[in-house]
Amino acid sequence: MQVYLPVRRHCRCRICGARQTKPRHPDEYVIGPLCTRCGRRNTLRIDKWADSKPWRRDTCRCDGYHFPHRRGSLWCYHNPAYPVDEDRRLFA
């Protein structure tokens, strides 16, 4: 069974332009999120450029790694060259 973690949202401050990631959309917060650089509230917006990057599509959450990783990396189960022999599988 795969456990899907919530996708973090890339945000930018409208005032100072600082980049940061939040667990939810800035509009979903009851009290607006605080900008880490200028300290103002309710100034964050979604960074469309960062959200449309291809690394968002290639994220894999299989049991090859204990963290979200790029699909097809060395120990990822979706890697076509993933070791089938028992000796190397013991280290995964």
C-alpha positions as CSV (number, residue, x, y, z in Angstrom):
1,M,0.0,0.0,0.0
2,Q,1.4,3.3,-1.0
3,V,1.1,6.3,1.3
4,Y,0.9,9.6,-0.6
5,L,2.1,12.6,1.3
6,P,0.4,16.0,0.6
7,V,2.0,18.0,-2.2
8,R,3.7,21.1,-1.0
9,R,3.0,24.4,-2.9
10,H,5.7,26.7,-4.1
11,C,4.9,30.3,-3.1
12,R,6.3,33.7,-3.6
13,C,5.9,36.9,-1.6
14,R,4.2,39.8,-3.5
15,I,6.2,42.4,-1.7
16,C,9.8,41.1,-1.4
17,G,9.7,38.2,-3.9
18,A,11.0,35.6,-1.5
19,R,10.5,32.0,-2.4
20,Q,9.2,29.4,0.0
21,T,7.1,26.2,0.1
22,K,3.9,25.7,2.2
23,P,2.0,22.5,2.9
24,R,-1.2,24.1,1.5
25,H,-2.4,26.8,-0.8
26,P,-2.0,30.2,0.8
27,D,-5.8,30.9,0.5
28,E,-6.6,27.8,2.6
29,Y,-5.1,29.2,5.8
30,V,-7.5,30.8,8.3
31,I,-4.7,33.2,9.4
32,G,-2.6,34.1,6.4
33,P,0.9,32.6,6.3
34,L,3.8,34.8,7.3
35,C,6.6,35.6,4.8
36,T,9.9,34.4,6.2
37,R,11.9,37.3,4.8
38,C,9.8,40.5,5.2
39,G,7.5,39.2,8.0
40,R,4.2,40.4,6.5
41,R,1.0,38.3,6.4
42,N,-1.3,37.5,3.4
43,T,1.3,38.5,0.8
44,L,2.1,35.0,-0.5
45,R,0.9,33.9,-4.0
46,I,1.4,30.6,-5.9
47,D,4.6,30.5,-8.0
48,K,3.3,29.2,-11.3
49,W,6.7,28.8,-12.8
50,A,8.0,26.5,-10.0
51,D,4.7,24.4,-9.9
52,S,4.9,23.7,-13.6
53,K,8.4,22.3,-13.6
54,P,8.9,18.7,-14.7
55,W,10.3,17.5,-11.3
56,R,6.7,17.6,-10.0
57,R,5.6,15.0,-12.5
58,D,8.7,12.7,-12.0
59,T,8.3,12.4,-8.2
60,C,8.1,8.8,-7.0
61,R,7.1,7.6,-3.6
62,C,7.9,3.9,-3.8
63,D,9.7,2.0,-1.0
64,G,13.1,2.2,-2.7
65,Y,13.9,5.3,-0.7
66,H,12.3,6.6,2.5
67,F,11.6,10.0,1.0
68,P,10.0,11.3,-2.2
69,H,12.6,10.9,-5.0
70,R,13.0,11.1,-8.7
71,R,11.4,8.2,-10.6
72,G,14.0,5.8,-12.0
73,S,16.9,6.7,-9.7
74,L,19.3,4.1,-8.5
75,W,17.3,2.3,-5.8
76,C,13.8,3.2,-7.2
77,Y,11.7,0.2,-8.0
78,H,10.7,1.8,-11.3
79,N,14.4,1.8,-12.5
80,P,14.7,-0.7,-15.4
81,A,18.2,-1.6,-14.2
82,Y,17.0,-2.3,-10.6
83,P,18.9,-5.3,-9.3
84,V,16.9,-8.6,-9.3
85,D,19.5,-10.7,-7.6
86,E,19.1,-11.3,-3.9
87,D,22.5,-10.1,-2.8
88,R,21.9,-6.5,-3.8
89,R,18.3,-6.4,-2.9
90,L,19.3,-6.9,0.8
91,F,20.8,-3.4,0.9
92,A,17.6,-1.7,-0.5
